[in-house]
Every structure is written in structure tokens, then in C-alpha cells.
Amino acid sequence: MFERILARLREKVRLREYVMTSHARKEMREDGFTIYDVERSVFSGEILERQKDRQTGEWKYRVRGEAFDGREIEVMVKFSPIGKLIVITVYAS
């Protein structure tokens, strides 16, 4: 259903056109993930759902993939107005 969006997410990660929020970095560290795990989750994963942000009206995407150690990892991402990918949060699923 979200193949085109997933391809766009992967392209942004491949080109390193993404930004991690401080919240995402904190959550990533607390769960023992690295930036490479976050990148791998996008490449190996699928979009589980799309949510509309109540405040901004922007679409956010929940992606579940696999970390390098085999654990399932979920990331919540959105596209910025200038086209970069914003990683909002990261957590073990």
C-alpha cells in the first residue's frame, strides 16, 4: 500500500538526507540501538501505518524493521517541508 513512500524513505536514508531528533537519539541509546540499526530498519522494514499529526497536519509513518542483532525495531518518521526525512522516535518492538 505504501510502496512509493517506502521507496522514498529508503532513498532519503541511502543519501543520508535525514535528521534524528534529540528524542529519537535518546530512545535509540536507551534501547541499545545505533544509527546503523535505524538505517537498517528502514531498508529491511515495512510501513505499518500512516498517522496525521494533530498539531501540524503532517503525515507520519511507523516503520518496523530489523536491527543488526535481529531484534525488531520501529521508527516513526516524517518528511520535513524541505524534503529531508525526520526520525521522530525509535523503539524496540
Helices and strands as residue ranges (DSSP letters): H 3-14, E 18-20, H 22-30, H 35-44, E 46-52, E 59-66, E 72-79, E 85-92
